[in-house]
Amino acid sequence: MRVESPAIRLTVFLTDTGSYHHRPLGNEIVRRARKAGLAGATVFHGVEGFGASSCIHSTQVMRLRNERPVRVVIVDEPSRIRAFLPELEKLVDHGMAVLEQVNLIRFAGREQAVAAGAS
């Protein structure tokens, strides 16, 4: 069984040097998103990138600054994502976020669909 609904994807772009109270910033965002009851959040570590500073962030050994790009992706209902933005602003002092309207498709496993039909 599948359920489709409108949603917003919030993507936050950071580097792995960002932290909040000695915790990696990406991890803290995921923790706060869970506490806020959002549908889900994932941290992705990149190989190379650059942002507003135009500094290359890379895992290459010969770089003077060994920062990796990090992307945190959260998808949920528009009102829930927008309600989370003030929390995000408290955490992120350097970075960028993108909001995109998406269609969310949730798949329910066969066991869940059968159980729901039996009720």
C-alpha positions as CSV (number, residue, x, y, z in Angstrom):
1,M,0.0,0.0,0.0
2,R,1.3,3.5,-0.8
3,V,0.2,6.9,0.4
4,E,1.2,10.1,-1.4
5,S,1.0,13.6,0.1
6,P,2.6,17.0,-0.4
7,A,5.7,17.7,1.8
8,I,8.8,19.9,2.1
9,R,12.3,18.7,1.9
10,L,14.7,20.8,4.1
11,T,18.3,20.4,3.1
12,V,20.9,22.0,5.3
13,F,24.5,22.4,3.9
14,L,27.3,22.5,6.5
15,T,30.8,21.3,7.0
16,D,31.9,18.6,9.4
17,T,33.8,21.1,11.6
18,G,30.6,22.7,12.8
19,S,29.6,21.7,16.3
20,Y,27.0,22.5,19.1
21,H,28.2,21.9,22.7
22,H,31.0,19.5,21.5
23,R,28.6,17.5,19.4
24,P,28.8,17.4,15.5
25,L,26.3,19.9,14.2
26,G,24.7,17.5,11.8
27,N,24.1,15.0,14.6
28,E,22.6,17.7,16.8
29,I,20.2,18.7,14.0
30,V,19.0,15.1,13.6
31,R,18.6,14.8,17.4
32,R,16.5,18.0,17.5
33,A,14.4,16.9,14.5
34,R,13.6,13.7,16.3
35,K,12.7,15.5,19.4
36,A,10.4,17.8,17.4
37,G,8.6,14.7,16.1
38,L,9.6,15.1,12.4
39,A,9.2,12.2,10.1
40,G,12.9,11.6,9.6
41,A,16.3,13.1,9.1
42,T,19.6,11.9,7.6
43,V,23.2,13.2,7.6
44,F,25.2,12.8,4.4
45,H,29.0,13.3,4.3
46,G,30.3,14.6,1.0
47,V,33.7,14.2,-0.7
48,E,34.2,17.8,-1.9
49,G,32.3,21.0,-2.3
50,F,32.3,24.8,-1.7
51,G,29.8,27.3,-0.4
52,A,29.5,31.1,0.1
53,S,33.1,31.3,1.4
54,S,34.4,29.9,-2.0
55,C,36.8,27.7,0.1
56,I,37.0,24.1,-1.2
57,H,35.9,21.6,1.5
58,S,37.4,18.3,0.8
59,T,38.7,15.0,2.2
60,Q,41.9,15.2,0.2
61,V,45.0,14.8,2.3
62,M,47.0,17.6,0.8
63,R,44.4,20.3,1.6
64,L,45.4,22.9,4.3
65,R,41.8,22.8,5.7
66,N,40.5,19.3,5.9
67,E,36.8,20.0,6.1
68,R,34.2,17.7,4.6
69,P,30.9,19.0,3.3
70,V,27.9,17.7,5.2
71,R,24.2,17.7,4.1
72,V,21.3,17.1,6.5
73,V,18.0,16.2,4.8
74,I,14.7,16.3,6.6
75,V,11.3,15.6,4.9
76,D,7.9,16.2,6.5
77,E,4.6,18.1,6.2
78,P,5.1,21.8,5.3
79,S,3.7,23.1,8.6
80,R,6.0,20.8,10.6
81,I,9.1,21.8,8.7
82,R,8.3,25.5,9.0
83,A,7.8,25.1,12.7
84,F,11.3,23.5,13.0
85,L,13.1,26.4,11.2
86,P,13.5,28.6,14.4
87,E,15.1,25.6,16.1
88,L,17.5,25.2,13.2
89,E,18.3,29.0,13.3
90,K,19.4,28.5,17.0
91,L,22.0,25.8,15.9
92,V,23.4,27.0,12.5
93,D,25.6,30.1,12.4
94,H,27.4,29.2,9.1
95,G,25.7,27.3,6.4
96,M,22.8,27.3,4.0
97,A,19.3,25.7,3.9
98,V,17.1,24.9,1.0
99,L,13.3,24.3,1.1
100,E,11.8,22.3,-1.7
101,Q,8.2,21.3,-2.3
102,V,8.1,17.5,-3.0
103,N,5.6,14.7,-3.2
104,L,6.1,12.3,-0.3
105,I,5.3,8.6,-1.0
106,R,5.0,6.4,2.1
107,F,5.1,2.7,1.5
108,A,3.4,0.4,4.0
109,G,4.7,-3.1,4.2
110,R,2.5,-6.1,3.3
111,E,2.2,-7.1,6.9
112,Q,1.0,-3.6,7.9
113,A,-1.5,-3.4,5.0
114,V,-2.9,-6.9,5.9
115,A,-3.1,-6.0,9.6
116,A,-4.9,-2.7,8.8
117,G,-7.4,-4.5,6.6
118,A,-8.1,-7.1,9.3
119,S,-9.0,-4.4,11.8
